Amino acid sequence: MGVRSNTSVPVSTSSPMAIPKVIGVETEYGISGGPGRDPILASSILVNTYAQQSRTSINWDFDAESPGMDARGFPSLTSLAPIVETHLANTVLPNGARFYVDHAHPEYSSPECRTPIEAVLYDLAGEEVLRRAVLSGNTTLTPDDQIVVYKNNSDGKGNSYGCHENYLLNRSLDFVDVVKAMVPHFVSRQIICGAGKVGAETDVGQATSPPFQLSQRSEFFEEIVGLETTLKRPIINTRDEPHGDAERFRRLHVIVGDANMSQVATFVKVGSTALLLAALEDWGASIFPASPRQPVRALHQFSLDTSLETTVMCDDGQQLSAWDFQDQLWELARRYANAKDTSSVGDEHEVEEILREWREMLDGVRDDRAGVADRVDWIAKQRLVEGYAERHNLGPTDARLRAIDLQYHDLRPEKSLSNRAGLRELWKKSEVLAAVFDPPTGTRAYFRGRCVSKYSDQIAAANWDSVVFDLGGDPLQRVPMMDPLRGTAALTQELLDRCPTAGELLAALDA
């Protein structure tokens, strides 16, 4: 059947200089167990049983997927677009998120969030979705085939999987400036946002036999700029797939980050990045620190040095450490927040919290690590690892220390070592449980999630920028949402509340 395009959902007309930094977090989870220890089958079991349990078996609409679009404006000879596996389990959730099998991992892609603190909430909702999926999936399996999932970034055998961030940018921003401005941040933010890692898995890491690293992901990166996400990973990913109006928006797809168990670390990771991107849009790239002359090498070196003393040569001739980069970037963000309207990131209180936590974590990793062990993952993990090694007189390469590392990321509450590390919480458990089903109210995720909840039997498919309805006739009817700020609760709640059927909703939109 064909698809007829309906009138779009209502839209706000306000447009500040730095556009709203709509944020999404995509987490691929490590997985073990399942029939035949097949990770693809195990991941499919989780997605399918959860969808059946939640009555949300709505397909993902791949029609608009374009992972091969490159922000540099040309196809790279050395980078390949990621393969879109349309045949694997894939569904849309009532909170507006996507839950699916990505290669050999279950992945939860959060709904679009309007602020960093909201992004933390829906990242936590993803953890709860995975816990529930494991519980429902394991009821169908024998005791020997039980599935376990981990919110980590590598399997200990040289394979890495990602925790990706997404930020809405103004299309007018030159991508060359994005690279220039953000490389210093992405190579250095691991000193406060790294999840920590026992040992190394790549030739780069193993060359120095580190007992412990700051980051799970850093050693797997090989390029400065590129399109790939699984091989020859770049610090700046060039995928130009805005999931919206391509004439107005970019989506910066960030793959150079760890999956954090610390809520505060996630908050500062996305909050600091959003603030710097807003500053870039308003003030340009010239105010940012000069990039390391060898950014990939700097990324590796900074991860391998828990003393934080390593310095690298920059394009302007300075020698800077990761701490120096972050100190300069924090100062830039502080000046920006004092001078400009930062509502593109969050309200005044939230921006103050981002800057305060960022500053405390930055000073703490240098001067008082015990004081920030409640929010910096790598410090919390290192304390657990070193304490266990000391109690049992273990050498740095003992396999039991890698087991401690993995158990830090275990999503089972009774098994998770991060649960016992005293990490600070920003959201109550009741709020996280509500976010499993309730979508964010300030983005188009509200319209998508409410439609999934209310009209699931009349939805053929959905994706980030549209919902496709099937009213039993021909053609199917698509409601486009090309602006992430369309479809908010303020603009569509009354409409959704008064339309009991999808047909009435579509008629109201046409009117």
N, C-alpha and C positions, 0 to 999 in steps of 0.2 A: 504494500500500500504506500501511497505517497504521503508526504508530510506537508501540511499547510501551516504557514507561519502566522501566528496570532498577534494581536496587539501586545506590546511589552507591558510588564508590570510598571507601576508608577515609579517616578524617579525624582530625587532631590536635585535642585539646580545650583546649590552652593558649590564654589570651586576655589579654595585657597591656593596660594602659590605652590607650596608643597602639598601634593595631593594626599588624601588619607592613606596611611600605610596599612591597608588591609593585609592581614597575615594569615598564613596557613602553615601547619606543620605536618609533614608526612613521615611516618615511622615504619620502617621495615623491622619486624621482630625476628630475632633468632628463634629457631624451632628445633626440637628434638623429639624422637619417638614417632608414633604412627605406624600403620601397617607397612612392613618391609623397610621401615626407617626411611621412607620416601618423603622428602620434605614438601614436594609439590602436592602429593596426595594428602599429607597431613594438613597442609595449609588450606587445601580445598575443603577438607572436612570441617575445619573451624569456621570458614566463611559460610558454607552451606548450612550447617546446623544452626549457626547463630541467626542467619537470615530466616530459616524456617521457624525457629523459636520466637523471633521478633516479628514474624509475618511481614517481612520487608524484602521480598524476593524481586525487587525492581532491578532490571538490567541497567548496566552502564551504557550510555549512548556514545559510541566511538566515532560517529560521523565527523565531528569537528576536531578530532585528535590530529595534531601536526607536530610530532616531536622532532622532525627533521629541520624545522625552521631555525635558522642561525642568526643571532643578533648582529653578527658581523656583515650580514647581507649577502653571503656567498656560501656555497657548500665547501666544507673543509676537506682537504685531501687526506688528512690524518685522523679525522674524527668521524665517527659514524653515529647516526641517530639511534637512540635506544629502540629496541624492538617492542612494539605494542602487541601483547599477547591477548587477543580478544577472546580466546576460547577458554580462558581460565575463570574460576569463580570470581564474581564481581557484583557488588550490590550497593545500593544507596540506603542510608540509615535515617531514621526519623529526626536526628539532630542535624541533618544536612551533610554528614560526613560520607566518605566513600570507604568501604571495607572490601578488600579484594586480595587476590593472590598475585604477587609481583615476582616473576621468575620462581624462586623457590622459597618465598617468605610470605607470611600474612602481613599485609600492610594496611594501616589505618591512616587515611588522609583526613585531617580535621576539616570541619567546615570553615568558611572564611570568617575571620574574627576581626573586630574593629580595633582592638587595642592589645598590647602585649600581655596584660594580665588575663584577658579573656582567652588569648592563645594558650596560656598555661592551663586554664580550666579545661579546654577542649582537648588538649594533649593528655591530661589526666583522665578525661572521659574515655579516650582511646585505650588507656591501660585497663580500665574497667570493662570495656567491650571485649578486650582480649581475654580477660579472666573469665568472663561469662561464656565466651566462645569455647574456651578450653573445657569448662565444666560441662557444657552441653555436648561438645564433641567427644569427650572421654566417656560419656554414658553409652556411646555406640561402640566402644572399643574394649578389647580384652585387657586385663591387668598388665600384660606384657607390652601392649601397644600404646599405653597412655602417653599423651602429648604434654610437653612442657614448653613454655615460651619465655624468652628473655628479652628485655629491652636493652640490648647491647649492640655492638657494631662489628664484631668479627667472631669467627668460629674457632679460632686458635689454630687453624690449618691453612692460613693464608688467604681466606675468603672474607671480604668485608661487605657489609650492607649498610644502607644509609639512614640517616635522620635528616631530612631535607626541610629547609625553610623557604617560604615564598613571601615576597613583598611586592605590593603594587607600586609601580613607578609611572611617572609621566613619560609618555612616548617621546616628548621633545628632548628629554635628557639623552645626551650623546653617550652611547655605550662605551666609548673609549674613556670617558670620564668616570663611568662606573668602575671600570677596571683600575684606573689610576687611584681612585679614592679608596676603594674597598679592599684591595690586596693587603695593605698594612694591617687592617683590622682582622681580616680572615686568617692571616698567618700568626697573629699574636693573641687573639682572644681566648685561645685554649688555656692560657695560664689561669683564667678564672672560670671558664666554661668546659674545660676538658673533663671527661668522665674517668680518666685514669686507666692504666693498663699494666699488667704484669708481663714483662718480657717483650718480645717482638716477633713478628711473623714474616716480614719481608727481608730481602737482602739489605735494603737500606737500614732497617732497624737492627738486624742481627749483626751487622758489621761492628757495632759497638757493644753488643751484648748487654743492653740496659736491663737492670733489675726491675725498673718501673718507668713508665712514660706518663706524660700529662694527658695524652689523647689516645683514644681508641682508633681514630681514623687517619691521623696525620701521615703515618708512614706509607699509606696506600696512594698518595697523590704524586702525580708525575708531570703534570703540565700546569702552566700558568692560566691559560685560557683555552677552552675547548667545549665541544658539544657532548661528549660522552659522559656517562655516569657510572659505568661498571668497569671499564678498562681505560688506561691512560687518563685517570680522573684529574680534572682541572680545578684549580683554586676558584676560578670564576667560570661558571657554567654559562654557555651562550644559548641555551635553548630559548627560542623566541616564540613562546606559545602563551599569549597573555590570558587565554580563557576569558576573553572579553573583546571590547572594541579595539582592534589593533591600531587604529588611527589615533587613539587617545592614550592607550595604556601599554606598559611593559609589565612583565612579571619577572622579577629577579629570582631565579631558582638557585638556591644556595645549597650545595651538597657537602661543604667542607666543615661539618659540625658533628659533634657527638650526640647520642641520645642520652639525655640527662635524667637521673633519678631525682635530683634535687630540683624542687619547684622554683627555688630562688635562682638557681643557675639558668633554668629555662627562661625565666622572666628577664634576667639581665642579658642573656644571649640574644633574645629577639628584641628586647627593649633598646639595648645599645645600638643594635644594627638598624632598627627603625629610625632612631634619632639621627644617626649619622647619614642615613639615606635622605631624610628630610633636609638636613643641613646641606647635603650635596645638591639637592634640587634648588634650594634657595640661594646658596652662596657659591656653588661651583666647586670644582676639584682642586683649585689652586691652594685652598686653605688646608688641605690634608697633608699629613707627613709624607715625605718622599718614600717611595717603595724600596724594599731591599733589592739589591742588584740581582740576587738569585733567590726569588721568592719561594720556589719549591724547596730548595736547600734550607732556607730559613725556617719554613714550616716544619721540616724534619728535625732540624737542630733544636728548635725551641721545645718540641715535644720530648726530645731525649734528655733534656736538662732540667731536672727538678730543682736545681739550685737557682734557676732563673738568671744566671750570670752570663750566659752566652750572648754575645753581641754579633751583629752582622753589618756589613757595609751597605749603605744606602746610596741611591742614585745621586744624592746631593753631597756625598762624601762623608756623612756622619756615620758613626758606629752606634747602633741602637740595640738594646735588648728588647725582648717581647714586652717586658714591663714598661720600658721607655715608650714604646709605641702606644700601649694602652693608656699610659699617663697623658700623653699628648692628645690622644683621641678623646679621652674623658674631658680634658680641658676644652677642647673644641666643642664638644656636645654641651658643656656647661655654658660656654659663651653664647652658643646658639639659643639655648633655652632661656637665657636672660634677655636676649635681644629680639627674639621672634615669637610669633604665635605658634605653639607646638601642639595645637589641637589636632594636627594631622596624625600625631602619634597617640595622644591620650589627653585626659584633662590635666590640669596643673598639678594636682596631687600625685597622679600616677607618674608623670615625668619626674617630679621631685624624688619619688621612690626609686625610679630607675637609676637616677644619678647617685642617690645616697647608697644604694646597695652596691652599685658598680664601684664606687669609691672605696667603700669598706672592704669589699672583696679584694680589690686591687692592693690596698695597703696591707690587708691581712696576709695575703700570700707571700709578701715580702717580710713583714715585721712580726706577725702574730698568727701563725697558721692554726694554732689551737682555737683562736677566736673566730675563725671562719670555717672550721670543720663542719659546722652545721648547715653550710650552704654551698661549699665548693666540693664537687664530687670527688675529684682526684685526691684531695687531701683526706676526705672521709674514708675513701677506699684504701689509701696508702696506710693510714693508721690501723685499719683492720688487718691488712696484709702483714705489716711489720709486727704488730702485736701477736698474731698467730705464729709467725716465724720465730719470734723470740721465745714464746712459751714452749714451742715444740723443737727448738734448736734446728731449724730448717735452713738450708742454703737457698740462695736467690733463685735457683733454677728448679726447685722442688715442684713437682706437678701439683701438690696440694695447694700451693699458692695460686696457681692458675684456676683451681677449683673455687677458691675463695673469691677471686676476681669474678668468675661467672656467676656465683651465687649472689653477689651484690646486685645483679640485674634480674634475678629470678622474680617473676610476677606473683608467685604464690606467697601470700602474706606471711605464712608460717615458715617459709624457707628464705625469704629475701633478707639479705644482710643489710641492704640499704634501709630497710624498715627498722633495723636495730642501731643505726648509726647516728640517731638523733638529728636527722635533717629537719629543718624548719618547714612548716607547711603554710601555704598562702590561701588555700581553699579548704573549707570543711568537707568532710566526707559526704554529707547530705547534699551539698552543692554539686559535687562531682557526680553523684548518682543521678541527680536531676538533669545534668548536662548530657547524660547518655541518651536521653530522649528529647530534651528541649533544645531547639536550635538557638544560635545567637540571634539577638533581636536587631542588631545594627547593620546587617549586610543581607545580600540576596539569599544567604543560607536559610534565613527565616522562611521565606516563601517556599524554597525547595523542601525544607524539613516539614513544614506544615502540610504541604501537598502530599508528601509521602505518608504522613500519619493519617490524613483525612480521606484521601482519594486513592489509596494504594491500588485498589482493584481496577482503577481507570487510568493508570499510568503505565505506558509501554516501556519507557526508559527515561533516564535523566542524566545530565552531566553538570559540569560547573556552570555553564552559561545557558542552559535551557532545560525545560521539562517537556516531555512528549506525552500527550494524552491520547488514549484510545477509548473513544466513546461507543465503540462497537460498529462504527460505520467507516466509510472510506472518504477522505484520507485521514491519517493520523494528524493531530494538531499540536504544533510546537509553540510553546511560549518562550521567546528568547529573553535572556537576562544578560545583556552585553555590558552592563555596568554593575560592578560588585556592590554598589550602594543602592541598587534598586531592590525592591522586594523586602524592605525592612518592615519590622512590626509597625512602626509609625505610619507607614504608607499602605500596608496591605492587611493588617490584622482585622480591621472592621470588615473588609471585603471577604476575607476567608471565613470569618465567624458567621456571616449571614448567607453564605452559599453552601447548602448541604450537599450538593453534587458538583462534580467536575464540569458538567455541562452548563450549570448556572454560573459557575466561576468564569468559564470561557466566554459566555454570553456577556457577562458584566465587563470583562476586559475588552471585548469588542465594542461595547457601548461607550 
